[in-house]
């Protein structure tokens, strides 16, 4: 698929190893400094909060500047943040507030890395190769971020609090070197940077384009809605698994592993699925399986059955993620890729915030299976409403900027 794609793939896999290490090491570090559930949860909140605050700005900036250089600068910024954290840990002056501040700054830099990376892929591969390209990037996320990274992060943390973050610095630095090897044609610009309108104007232009493009607009709404319904039970999954299903802490970890195994199989099959089925069919199947998964979790009382359900969740969820990203990238003009990708990501994280909040309240008042019933009803209703529009989304062509 070309030299540039190979460099981007290597960059993604390398940076995902660093992120996977942090997934385990950062919560362990915070928990070693405080026993407050609010402060422990704040570490995760501060990682995705920048998406809600700066996500749209990151999209406009990704469309305005060289995306490869933006990835390099943002990854370098992430490295500087982790270097500072390691310095605080080694010197013995680190405290919970410093760690939380580092979490926020690291998440802020990650907003620009992820937005620019999503906008970069369509410019280096042919439209017909976007599906396989996204599947290979998803495979890197599953293997490095979900499988290899967290156990390595926990092992390194046991060796020393600063150890996982030192390895993370190496991964981020290597990612900067790898992406610097790409050689890209500049994205066509309407004029010099100095003559361009303010960023907020370009954000408004992107939102206006989205409002008038029905297929992409509907796709973003689907993603937002299904993230709300998915995140409602997911936010209290640990309580559902350990207290309701009596799976224990190890069983809860196995649920995540089962999802990752299904995801690996899903992305490995993607090329075959793309050749034998239309995107419309695959999208309907994935969303239907989402509805069925919520119902199955609501009804089961068996940990073994839950593991099987979670395996199939990982399988179709990563297929859906690859398809939805590919469809969006094929329909959005090159000069708007960053802004529309950022709107999509803001929708993803907004849905997670709303869903987690709803799931906690619903579980508190109606029991551990109530969030699954809420998710089943909400996802089923949404699927009925979007069943026909899915055909127009999958069949749409690239629109003019």
C-alpha positions in Angstrom: 0.0 0.0 0.0 3.0 2.3 -0.3 6.0 3.4 1.6 4.1 6.3 3.3 1.5 3.9 4.6 4.1 1.6 6.1 5.7 4.5 8.0 2.3 5.7 9.3 1.5 2.1 10.3 4.8 1.8 12.1 4.2 5.1 13.8 0.8 4.0 15.0 1.9 0.7 16.3 4.8 2.2 18.2 2.8 5.0 19.8 0.1 2.5 20.7 2.6 0.5 22.7 3.4 3.6 24.7 -0.3 4.4 25.2 -1.0 0.8 26.2 1.8 1.0 28.9 0.1 4.1 30.2 -3.3 2.5 30.4 -2.1 0.3 33.2 0.7 2.4 34.7 -1.1 5.7 35.0 -4.1 4.4 37.1 -1.6 2.4 39.3 0.5 5.5 39.8 -2.6 7.6 40.8 -3.9 4.8 43.1 -0.5 4.7 44.8 -0.9 8.4 45.7 -4.6 8.5 46.8 -7.4 6.3 47.9 -10.1 8.7 46.7 -12.3 7.2 44.0 -13.0 10.6 42.6 -9.3 11.4 42.2 -8.7 8.0 40.7 -11.5 8.4 38.2 -10.3 11.9 37.5 -7.2 10.5 35.8 -9.3 9.0 33.0 -11.6 11.9 32.8 -8.8 14.3 32.3 -7.4 12.2 29.5 -10.5 12.6 27.3 -11.7 16.0 28.6 -9.4 17.7 26.0 -11.5 16.2 23.2 -14.6 18.0 24.4 -12.7 21.3 24.8 -10.2 21.3 22.0 -11.4 18.6 19.6 -12.9 21.0 17.0 -9.9 23.3 17.1 -7.6 20.3 16.5 -9.6 19.4 13.4 -9.3 22.9 11.9 -5.6 23.0 12.7 -5.1 19.6 11.0 -6.7 21.0 7.9 -4.6 24.2 8.0 -1.1 22.8 8.6 1.1 20.0 7.4 -0.5 16.9 9.1 2.8 15.0 9.2 4.5 17.8 11.0 1.5 18.3 13.3 1.8 14.6 14.4 5.5 15.1 15.0 5.0 18.3 17.1 2.1 16.8 19.1 4.0 13.5 19.8 7.1 15.5 20.8 4.8 17.4 23.2 3.6 14.1 24.7 7.2 13.1 25.1 8.0 16.3 27.0 5.1 15.8 29.3 6.2 12.3 30.2 9.8 13.4 30.6 8.6 16.0 33.1 6.6 13.4 34.9 9.6 11.1 35.2 11.7 13.9 36.5 9.1 14.7 39.2 9.0 11.0 40.2 12.7 10.5 40.3 13.2 13.7 42.3 10.5 12.6 44.8 8.4 15.8 44.4 5.6 14.2 42.4 2.1 14.4 43.9 -1.4 13.6 42.8 -2.0 17.1 41.4 1.1 17.0 39.2 0.1 13.6 37.9 -3.4 14.8 37.1 -2.0 17.8 35.3 0.3 15.6 33.3 -2.7 13.4 32.4 -4.6 16.5 31.0 -1.6 17.8 29.0 -0.9 14.3 27.6 -4.5 14.0 26.6 -4.4 17.4 25.0 -1.5 16.5 22.8 -3.2 13.2 21.9 -6.2 15.0 20.5 -3.9 16.6 17.8 -2.1 13.3 17.2 -5.2 11.3 16.6 -7.0 14.0 14.6 -4.1 14.5 12.3 -3.5 10.8 11.9 -7.1 10.1 10.8 -7.0 13.0 8.3 -3.6 11.8 7.0 -4.6 8.3 5.9 -6.9 9.3 3.0 -4.1 11.3 1.4 -1.6 8.4 1.3 -3.7 5.5 0.1 -6.3 5.0 -2.7 -10.0 5.2 -1.7 -10.4 1.5 -2.4 -7.6 0.7 0.1 -9.0 2.7 3.0 -10.8 -0.2 4.4 -7.8 -2.5 4.6 -5.6 0.5 5.8 -8.0 1.3 8.6 -8.2 -2.4 9.5 -4.4 -2.7 9.8 -4.3 0.5 12.0 -7.0 -1.1 14.1 -4.9 -4.3 14.4 -2.1 -2.2 15.8 -4.4 -0.6 18.3 -5.7 -4.0 19.5 -2.3 -5.8 19.7 -0.2 -2.9 21.1 -2.7 -0.8 23.1 -5.0 -3.5 24.4 -2.8 -6.7 24.6 0.9 -6.0 24.9 0.9 -2.5 26.4 -1.1 -2.9 29.7 0.6 -6.1 31.0 4.0 -4.5 30.2 3.0 -1.3 31.9 1.9 -3.2 35.1 5.1 -5.3 35.1 7.3 -2.2 34.7 5.4 -0.3 37.4 6.1 -3.2 39.8 9.8 -2.7 39.0 9.7 1.0 39.8 7.1 3.8 39.5 9.1 5.7 36.9 10.0 2.7 34.8 6.9 2.4 32.6 7.0 6.1 31.8 10.7 5.9 30.8 9.8 3.2 28.3 6.8 5.3 27.1 9.2 8.2 26.4 11.3 5.8 24.1 8.1 4.7 22.3 6.9 8.3 21.7 10.3 9.4 20.5 10.5 6.5 18.1 7.1 7.4 16.7 8.3 10.9 16.0 11.3 9.5 14.0 9.1 7.1 12.1 6.5 9.6 10.9 9.3 12.0 9.9 10.3 9.5 7.2 7.0 10.1 5.3 7.2 12.2 2.1 3.9 13.8 1.3 2.4 16.1 -1.2 1.0 19.2 0.6 -2.8 19.4 1.0 -4.2 22.0 -1.5 -4.8 25.3 0.3 -7.0 28.2 -0.7 -4.3 30.7 0.3 -1.5 31.5 2.6 -1.9 30.9 6.3 -1.6 34.6 7.0 -4.6 35.3 4.8 -6.8 32.5 6.2 -9.8 33.3 8.4 -9.7 32.7 12.2 -9.8 29.1 13.3 -13.4 29.5 14.7 -14.5 30.5 11.2 -13.0 27.3 9.7 -14.6 25.3 12.4 -18.0 26.9 11.5 -17.3 26.0 7.8 -16.7 22.4 8.7 -19.9 22.2 10.7 -21.8 23.9 7.9 -20.5 21.4 5.4 -21.5 18.6 7.8 -25.0 20.0 8.2 -25.5 19.9 4.5 -24.0 16.5 3.8 -26.8 14.1 4.9 -24.8 10.8 4.7 -21.9 11.9 6.9 -24.2 13.9 9.2 -26.3 10.7 9.8 -23.2 8.6 10.3 -21.9 11.0 13.0 -25.4 11.0 14.7 -25.4 7.1 14.7 -21.9 7.0 16.3 -22.9 9.6 19.0 -26.2 7.7 19.8 -24.7 4.3 19.9 -21.8 5.5 22.1 -24.4 6.8 24.6 -26.2 3.5 24.8 -22.9 1.5 24.8 -21.2 3.6 27.5 -24.2 3.4 29.9 -23.5 -0.3 30.9 -19.8 -0.1 30.1 -19.2 2.5 32.8 -20.4 0.1 35.5 -19.2 -3.1 33.8 -16.7 -3.8 36.6 -19.6 -3.9 39.1 -21.8 -5.9 36.8 -19.0 -8.5 36.3 -17.6 -8.7 39.9 -20.8 -8.4 41.9 -23.7 -9.5 39.7 -22.0 -12.3 37.7 -19.5 -13.1 40.6 -16.6 -13.3 38.1 -14.1 -11.6 40.4 -11.3 -9.3 39.4 -9.6 -11.9 37.1 -12.9 -12.6 35.4 -13.4 -8.9 34.8 -10.0 -8.7 33.2 -10.9 -11.7 31.0 -13.9 -9.9 29.7 -11.6 -7.2 28.2 -9.2 -9.9 26.9 -12.1 -11.7 25.2 -13.2 -8.4 23.5 -9.6 -7.9 22.2 -9.4 -11.5 20.9 -12.7 -10.9 19.0 -11.4 -7.6 17.7 -8.2 -9.3 16.3 -10.2 -11.8 14.4 -12.6 -9.1 13.1 -9.8 -6.9 11.7 -8.1 -10.0 10.2 -11.3 -10.9 8.4 -12.0 -7.4 7.2 -10.4 -7.8 3.8 -12.5 -10.9 3.1 -15.7 -9.3 4.4 -15.1 -6.2 2.3 -14.8 -8.3 -0.8 -17.9 -10.4 -0.2 -20.4 -8.1 1.4 -21.5 -4.5 0.8 -20.8 -1.9 3.5 -24.5 -1.4 4.0 -25.0 -5.0 4.8 -22.0 -5.1 7.2 -23.2 -1.9 8.9 -26.7 -3.3 9.5 -25.3 -6.6 10.8 -22.9 -4.8 13.2 -25.5 -2.5 14.6 -28.0 -5.5 14.9 -25.4 -7.4 16.8 -25.0 -4.4 19.1 -28.6 -4.5 20.0 -28.5 -8.3 20.5 -25.4 -8.0 22.7 -27.2 -5.6 25.1 -30.1 -7.9 25.4 -27.9 -11.0 26.0 -26.0 -9.2 28.8 -29.3 -8.1 30.4 -30.6 -11.7 30.4 -27.5 -13.8 31.3 -26.4 -14.7 34.8 -23.4 -16.8 33.6 -19.8 -15.5 33.5 -19.0 -18.0 30.8 -21.8 -16.8 28.6 -20.7 -13.2 29.2 -17.2 -14.1 27.9 -18.7 -15.5 24.7 -20.8 -12.4 24.3 -17.8 -10.1 24.8 -15.8 -12.1 22.2 -18.5 -11.4 19.6 -18.7 -7.8 20.8 -15.0 -7.3 20.0 -15.4 -8.9 16.6 -18.2 -6.8 15.3 -17.2 -3.6 17.2 -13.8 -3.4 15.5 -15.4 -4.2 12.1 -17.9 -1.4 12.7 -15.1 1.0 13.7 -13.2 0.2 10.5 -16.2 0.6 8.3 -17.5 3.8 9.8 -14.0 5.4 9.6 -13.5 4.2 6.0 -16.9 5.5 4.8 -16.4 8.9 6.4 -12.9 9.3 4.9 -14.2 8.3 1.5 -17.0 10.9 1.6 -15.1 13.9 3.0 -12.9 16.2 0.7 -9.2 16.3 1.6 -9.3 19.8 2.9 -12.0 19.0 5.4 -10.7 15.6 6.7 -9.4 17.0 9.9 -12.5 19.0 10.9 -14.9 16.2 10.2 -12.7 13.7 11.9 -12.6 15.9 15.0 -16.4 16.3 15.0 -16.7 12.5 14.9 -14.3 12.1 17.8 -16.0 14.8 19.9 -19.2 12.9 19.3 -17.5 9.7 20.4 -16.3 11.1 23.7 -19.4 13.2 24.4 -21.4 10.0 24.0 -19.1 8.2 26.4 -19.4 11.0 29.0 -23.2 11.1 28.7 -23.5 7.3 28.7 -21.3 6.8 31.7 -23.3 9.3 33.7 -26.6 7.8 32.7 -25.3 4.2 33.4 -24.2 5.1 36.9 -27.5 6.7 37.8 -29.6 3.9 36.3 -27.6 1.2 38.0 -27.8 3.1 41.3 -31.6 3.2 41.3 -32.6 0.2 39.3 -29.9 -2.5 39.7 -26.9 -3.8 37.8 -28.8 -5.1 34.7 -30.9 -1.9 34.2 -28.2 -0.1 32.1 -28.2 -3.1 29.7 -31.9 -2.8 29.3 -31.6 0.9 28.7 -28.9 0.2 26.1 -31.0 -2.5 24.4 -34.0 -0.2 24.1 -32.1 2.8 23.0 -30.0 1.0 20.4 -33.0 -0.9 19.0 -34.9 2.3 18.5 -31.9 4.0 16.9 -31.4 1.0 14.6 -35.0 1.1 13.4 -34.7 4.9 12.6 -31.4 4.5 10.7 -32.0 1.2 8.9 -33.0 2.8 5.6 -30.5 5.7 5.7 -27.7 3.2 6.0 -28.1 2.4 2.3 -27.6 6.0 1.3 -24.6 6.4 3.6 -22.8 3.4 2.2 -23.6 4.3 -1.5 -22.8 8.0 -1.2 -20.0 9.5 -3.3 -17.3 12.1 -2.5 -18.9 15.5 -2.1 -17.3 18.7 -3.3 -15.7 20.9 -0.7 
